[in-house]
Amino acid sequence: MGDLSQYTLPTTEEVFSDLVVYPAFDKDTKQPNPPPPSRGDSGQSGQSAQSGGSGDESGEDQ
């Protein structure tokens, strides 16, 4: 195999270009930030609900 150093992996920002990085702690007050707006939460909950539903359907088919 060749030298692995010739392969450069893309950065996280390049892979997840649409991902909004939300800091957990406020830079000024050093206090924990509240959760980000519900846009990310609704997306995640929707995906988990869909994946759970598909799992149930496959179980019923079997």
Jmol script that loads the backbone (N, CA, C; Angstrom):
load data "model"
ATOM      1  N   MET A   1       0.841  -1.205   0.000  1.00  0.00           N
ATOM      2  CA  MET A   1       0.000   0.000   0.000  1.00  0.00           C
ATOM      3  C   MET A   1       0.874   1.252   0.000  1.00  0.00           C
ATOM      4  N   GLY A   2       0.314   2.329  -0.518  1.00  0.00           N
ATOM      5  CA  GLY A   2       1.068   3.572  -0.591  1.00  0.00           C
ATOM      6  C   GLY A   2       1.083   4.289   0.745  1.00  0.00           C
ATOM      7  N   ASP A   3       1.721   5.429   0.743  1.00  0.00           N
ATOM      8  CA  ASP A   3       1.815   6.226   1.957  1.00  0.00           C
ATOM      9  C   ASP A   3       0.457   6.858   2.241  1.00  0.00           C
ATOM     10  N   LEU A   4      -0.061   6.601   3.426  1.00  0.00           N
ATOM     11  CA  LEU A   4      -1.387   7.117   3.750  1.00  0.00           C
ATOM     12  C   LEU A   4      -1.396   8.631   3.884  1.00  0.00           C
ATOM     13  N   SER A   5      -0.235   9.244   4.069  1.00  0.00           N
ATOM     14  CA  SER A   5      -0.199  10.696   4.248  1.00  0.00           C
ATOM     15  C   SER A   5      -0.559  11.432   2.963  1.00  0.00           C
ATOM     16  N   GLN A   6      -0.585  10.719   1.828  1.00  0.00           N
ATOM     17  CA  GLN A   6      -0.939  11.394   0.580  1.00  0.00           C
ATOM     18  C   GLN A   6      -2.454  11.596   0.477  1.00  0.00           C
ATOM     19  N   TYR A   7      -3.213  10.896   1.303  1.00  0.00           N
ATOM     20  CA  TYR A   7      -4.662  11.058   1.295  1.00  0.00           C
ATOM     21  C   TYR A   7      -5.054  12.071   2.369  1.00  0.00           C
ATOM     22  N   THR A   8      -5.737  13.131   1.945  1.00  0.00           N
ATOM     23  CA  THR A   8      -6.186  14.138   2.906  1.00  0.00           C
ATOM     24  C   THR A   8      -7.696  14.010   3.058  1.00  0.00           C
ATOM     25  N   LEU A   9      -8.122  13.753   4.262  1.00  0.00           N
ATOM     26  CA  LEU A   9      -9.547  13.625   4.521  1.00  0.00           C
ATOM     27  C   LEU A   9     -10.190  15.005   4.584  1.00  0.00           C
ATOM     28  N   PRO A  10     -11.428  15.132   4.135  1.00  0.00           N
ATOM     29  CA  PRO A  10     -12.119  16.423   4.230  1.00  0.00           C
ATOM     30  C   PRO A  10     -12.383  16.777   5.688  1.00  0.00           C
ATOM     31  N   THR A  11     -12.420  18.067   5.959  1.00  0.00           N
ATOM     32  CA  THR A  11     -12.680  18.505   7.326  1.00  0.00           C
ATOM     33  C   THR A  11     -14.151  18.307   7.655  1.00  0.00           C
ATOM     34  N   THR A  12     -14.474  18.381   8.924  1.00  0.00           N
ATOM     35  CA  THR A  12     -15.863  18.232   9.349  1.00  0.00           C
ATOM     36  C   THR A  12     -16.735  19.308   8.722  1.00  0.00           C
ATOM     37  N   GLU A  13     -16.185  20.524   8.600  1.00  0.00           N
ATOM     38  CA  GLU A  13     -16.959  21.607   8.001  1.00  0.00           C
ATOM     39  C   GLU A  13     -17.276  21.309   6.533  1.00  0.00           C
ATOM     40  N   GLU A  14     -16.351  20.663   5.835  1.00  0.00           N
ATOM     41  CA  GLU A  14     -16.583  20.349   4.428  1.00  0.00           C
ATOM     42  C   GLU A  14     -17.620  19.238   4.272  1.00  0.00           C
ATOM     43  N   VAL A  15     -17.562  18.251   5.142  1.00  0.00           N
ATOM     44  CA  VAL A  15     -18.507  17.138   5.038  1.00  0.00           C
ATOM     45  C   VAL A  15     -19.903  17.597   5.446  1.00  0.00           C
ATOM     46  N   PHE A  16     -19.986  18.270   6.588  1.00  0.00           N
ATOM     47  CA  PHE A  16     -21.275  18.746   7.092  1.00  0.00           C
ATOM     48  C   PHE A  16     -21.353  20.255   6.887  1.00  0.00           C
ATOM     49  N   SER A  17     -21.426  20.662   5.623  1.00  0.00           N
ATOM     50  CA  SER A  17     -21.418  22.090   5.318  1.00  0.00           C
ATOM     51  C   SER A  17     -22.702  22.768   5.792  1.00  0.00           C
ATOM     52  N   ASP A  18     -23.806  22.013   5.886  1.00  0.00           N
ATOM     53  CA  ASP A  18     -25.069  22.622   6.306  1.00  0.00           C
ATOM     54  C   ASP A  18     -25.304  22.485   7.805  1.00  0.00           C
ATOM     55  N   LEU A  19     -24.314  21.936   8.513  1.00  0.00           N
ATOM     56  CA  LEU A  19     -24.475  21.737   9.949  1.00  0.00           C
ATOM     57  C   LEU A  19     -24.113  23.018  10.685  1.00  0.00           C
ATOM     58  N   VAL A  20     -25.009  23.470  11.549  1.00  0.00           N
ATOM     59  CA  VAL A  20     -24.759  24.687  12.316  1.00  0.00           C
ATOM     60  C   VAL A  20     -24.098  24.295  13.629  1.00  0.00           C
ATOM     61  N   VAL A  21     -22.903  24.811  13.861  1.00  0.00           N
ATOM     62  CA  VAL A  21     -22.191  24.515  15.107  1.00  0.00           C
ATOM     63  C   VAL A  21     -22.728  25.429  16.192  1.00  0.00           C
ATOM     64  N   TYR A  22     -23.274  24.829  17.227  1.00  0.00           N
ATOM     65  CA  TYR A  22     -23.884  25.604  18.307  1.00  0.00           C
ATOM     66  C   TYR A  22     -23.051  25.420  19.567  1.00  0.00           C
ATOM     67  N   PRO A  23     -22.399  26.486  20.064  1.00  0.00           N
ATOM     68  CA  PRO A  23     -21.534  26.350  21.247  1.00  0.00           C
ATOM     69  C   PRO A  23     -22.342  25.983  22.485  1.00  0.00           C
ATOM     70  N   ALA A  24     -21.801  25.089  23.295  1.00  0.00           N
ATOM     71  CA  ALA A  24     -22.504  24.651  24.498  1.00  0.00           C
ATOM     72  C   ALA A  24     -22.412  25.685  25.608  1.00  0.00           C
ATOM     73  N   PHE A  25     -21.337  26.501  25.589  1.00  0.00           N
ATOM     74  CA  PHE A  25     -21.158  27.496  26.637  1.00  0.00           C
ATOM     75  C   PHE A  25     -20.995  28.872  26.011  1.00  0.00           C
ATOM     76  N   ASP A  26     -21.588  29.869  26.657  1.00  0.00           N
ATOM     77  CA  ASP A  26     -21.484  31.235  26.163  1.00  0.00           C
ATOM     78  C   ASP A  26     -20.068  31.751  26.337  1.00  0.00           C
ATOM     79  N   LYS A  27     -19.536  32.400  25.299  1.00  0.00           N
ATOM     80  CA  LYS A  27     -18.157  32.885  25.373  1.00  0.00           C
ATOM     81  C   LYS A  27     -18.002  33.960  26.442  1.00  0.00           C
ATOM     82  N   ASP A  28     -19.007  34.827  26.587  1.00  0.00           N
ATOM     83  CA  ASP A  28     -18.878  35.972  27.485  1.00  0.00           C
ATOM     84  C   ASP A  28     -19.175  35.595  28.929  1.00  0.00           C
ATOM     85  N   THR A  29     -20.306  34.962  29.166  1.00  0.00           N
ATOM     86  CA  THR A  29     -20.731  34.687  30.539  1.00  0.00           C
ATOM     87  C   THR A  29     -20.192  33.360  31.057  1.00  0.00           C
ATOM     88  N   LYS A  30     -19.696  32.478  30.171  1.00  0.00           N
ATOM     89  CA  LYS A  30     -19.208  31.150  30.555  1.00  0.00           C
ATOM     90  C   LYS A  30     -20.336  30.282  31.133  1.00  0.00           C
ATOM     91  N   GLN A  31     -21.565  30.678  30.853  1.00  0.00           N
ATOM     92  CA  GLN A  31     -22.710  29.918  31.341  1.00  0.00           C
ATOM     93  C   GLN A  31     -23.189  28.977  30.233  1.00  0.00           C
ATOM     94  N   PRO A  32     -23.756  27.818  30.610  1.00  0.00           N
ATOM     95  CA  PRO A  32     -24.261  26.894  29.577  1.00  0.00           C
ATOM     96  C   PRO A  32     -25.351  27.551  28.745  1.00  0.00           C
ATOM     97  N   ASN A  33     -25.280  27.364  27.450  1.00  0.00           N
ATOM     98  CA  ASN A  33     -26.295  27.916  26.559  1.00  0.00           C
ATOM     99  C   ASN A  33     -27.534  27.024  26.579  1.00  0.00           C
ATOM    100  N   PRO A  34     -28.700  27.617  26.374  1.00  0.00           N
ATOM    101  CA  PRO A  34     -29.907  26.787  26.207  1.00  0.00           C
ATOM    102  C   PRO A  34     -29.813  26.008  24.905  1.00  0.00           C
ATOM    103  N   PRO A  35     -30.638  24.988  24.732  1.00  0.00           N
ATOM    104  CA  PRO A  35     -30.581  24.202  23.493  1.00  0.00           C
ATOM    105  C   PRO A  35     -30.815  25.087  22.280  1.00  0.00           C
ATOM    106  N   PRO A  36     -30.317  24.698  21.117  1.00  0.00           N
ATOM    107  CA  PRO A  36     -30.525  25.491  19.902  1.00  0.00           C
ATOM    108  C   PRO A  36     -31.996  25.523  19.518  1.00  0.00           C
ATOM    109  N   PRO A  37     -32.348  26.371  18.562  1.00  0.00           N
ATOM    110  CA  PRO A  37     -33.762  26.462  18.148  1.00  0.00           C
ATOM    111  C   PRO A  37     -34.324  25.115  17.709  1.00  0.00           C
ATOM    112  N   SER A  38     -35.640  25.025  17.652  1.00  0.00           N
ATOM    113  CA  SER A  38     -36.299  23.740  17.428  1.00  0.00           C
ATOM    114  C   SER A  38     -36.095  23.213  16.016  1.00  0.00           C
ATOM    115  N   ARG A  39     -35.402  23.954  15.142  1.00  0.00           N
ATOM    116  CA  ARG A  39     -35.182  23.474  13.778  1.00  0.00           C
ATOM    117  C   ARG A  39     -34.395  22.169  13.799  1.00  0.00           C
ATOM    118  N   GLY A  40     -33.291  22.130  14.543  1.00  0.00           N
ATOM    119  CA  GLY A  40     -32.495  20.914  14.615  1.00  0.00           C
ATOM    120  C   GLY A  40     -33.225  19.825  15.389  1.00  0.00           C
ATOM    121  N   ASP A  41     -33.921  20.231  16.469  1.00  0.00           N
ATOM    122  CA  ASP A  41     -34.620  19.243  17.284  1.00  0.00           C
ATOM    123  C   ASP A  41     -35.716  18.556  16.467  1.00  0.00           C
ATOM    124  N   SER A  42     -36.507  19.335  15.721  1.00  0.00           N
ATOM    125  CA  SER A  42     -37.588  18.741  14.953  1.00  0.00           C
ATOM    126  C   SER A  42     -37.027  17.813  13.875  1.00  0.00           C
ATOM    127  N   GLY A  43     -35.905  18.177  13.282  1.00  0.00           N
ATOM    128  CA  GLY A  43     -35.308  17.326  12.258  1.00  0.00           C
ATOM    129  C   GLY A  43     -34.854  16.003  12.838  1.00  0.00           C
ATOM    130  N   GLN A  44     -34.212  16.056  13.998  1.00  0.00           N
ATOM    131  CA  GLN A  44     -33.715  14.832  14.608  1.00  0.00           C
ATOM    132  C   GLN A  44     -34.878  13.951  15.061  1.00  0.00           C
ATOM    133  N   SER A  45     -35.890  14.559  15.693  1.00  0.00           N
ATOM    134  CA  SER A  45     -37.007  13.761  16.172  1.00  0.00           C
ATOM    135  C   SER A  45     -37.758  13.136  14.993  1.00  0.00           C
ATOM    136  N   GLY A  46     -37.858  13.877  13.895  1.00  0.00           N
ATOM    137  CA  GLY A  46     -38.531  13.337  12.726  1.00  0.00           C
ATOM    138  C   GLY A  46     -37.790  12.143  12.162  1.00  0.00           C
ATOM    139  N   GLN A  47     -36.474  12.230  12.105  1.00  0.00           N
ATOM    140  CA  GLN A  47     -35.688  11.125  11.575  1.00  0.00           C
ATOM    141  C   GLN A  47     -35.811   9.905  12.485  1.00  0.00           C
ATOM    142  N   SER A  48     -35.736  10.106  13.798  1.00  0.00           N
ATOM    143  CA  SER A  48     -35.810   8.975  14.713  1.00  0.00           C
ATOM    144  C   SER A  48     -37.194   8.325  14.639  1.00  0.00           C
ATOM    145  N   ALA A  49     -38.228   9.144  14.481  1.00  0.00           N
ATOM    146  CA  ALA A  49     -39.571   8.593  14.393  1.00  0.00           C
ATOM    147  C   ALA A  49     -39.714   7.769  13.114  1.00  0.00           C
ATOM    148  N   GLN A  50     -39.160   8.275  12.012  1.00  0.00           N
ATOM    149  CA  GLN A  50     -39.256   7.545  10.752  1.00  0.00           C
ATOM    150  C   GLN A  50     -38.481   6.231  10.821  1.00  0.00           C
ATOM    151  N   SER A  51     -37.278   6.279  11.396  1.00  0.00           N
ATOM    152  CA  SER A  51     -36.476   5.064  11.469  1.00  0.00           C
ATOM    153  C   SER A  51     -37.161   4.042  12.382  1.00  0.00           C
ATOM    154  N   GLY A  52     -37.767   4.510  13.468  1.00  0.00           N
ATOM    155  CA  GLY A  52     -38.473   3.601  14.359  1.00  0.00           C
ATOM    156  C   GLY A  52     -39.670   2.979  13.658  1.00  0.00           C
ATOM    157  N   GLY A  53     -40.388   3.791  12.881  1.00  0.00           N
ATOM    158  CA  GLY A  53     -41.549   3.275  12.169  1.00  0.00           C
ATOM    159  C   GLY A  53     -41.151   2.225  11.154  1.00  0.00           C
ATOM    160  N   SER A  54     -40.075   2.465  10.423  1.00  0.00           N
ATOM    161  CA  SER A  54     -39.637   1.495   9.426  1.00  0.00           C
ATOM    162  C   SER A  54     -39.207   0.195  10.112  1.00  0.00           C
ATOM    163  N   GLY A  55     -38.613   0.301  11.288  1.00  0.00           N
ATOM    164  CA  GLY A  55     -38.200  -0.896  12.013  1.00  0.00           C
ATOM    165  C   GLY A  55     -39.409  -1.727  12.420  1.00  0.00           C
ATOM    166  N   ASP A  56     -40.463  -1.043  12.886  1.00  0.00           N
ATOM    167  CA  ASP A  56     -41.664  -1.763  13.280  1.00  0.00           C
ATOM    168  C   ASP A  56     -42.296  -2.454  12.068  1.00  0.00           C
ATOM    169  N   GLU A  57     -42.330  -1.769  10.944  1.00  0.00           N
ATOM    170  CA  GLU A  57     -42.942  -2.352   9.753  1.00  0.00           C
ATOM    171  C   GLU A  57     -42.191  -3.609   9.314  1.00  0.00           C
ATOM    172  N   SER A  58     -40.858  -3.550   9.333  1.00  0.00           N
ATOM    173  CA  SER A  58     -40.091  -4.712   8.902  1.00  0.00           C
ATOM    174  C   SER A  58     -40.330  -5.880   9.867  1.00  0.00           C
ATOM    175  N   GLY A  59     -40.506  -5.582  11.151  1.00  0.00           N
ATOM    176  CA  GLY A  59     -40.767  -6.641  12.116  1.00  0.00           C
ATOM    177  C   GLY A  59     -42.111  -7.302  11.851  1.00  0.00           C
ATOM    178  N   GLU A  60     -43.120  -6.492  11.511  1.00  0.00           N
ATOM    179  CA  GLU A  60     -44.431  -7.055  11.239  1.00  0.00           C
ATOM    180  C   GLU A  60     -44.405  -7.931   9.982  1.00  0.00           C
ATOM    181  N   ASP A  61     -43.647  -7.511   8.983  1.00  0.00           N
ATOM    182  CA  ASP A  61     -43.564  -8.292   7.748  1.00  0.00           C
ATOM    183  C   ASP A  61     -42.961  -9.665   8.011  1.00  0.00           C
ATOM    184  N   GLN A  62     -42.000  -9.714   8.881  1.00  0.00           N
ATOM    185  CA  GLN A  62     -41.387 -11.002   9.187  1.00  0.00           C
ATOM    186  C   GLN A  62     -42.383 -11.880   9.953  1.00  0.00           C
TER     187      GLN A  62
END
end "model"
wireframe off; spacefill off
backbone 0.3
color backbone group
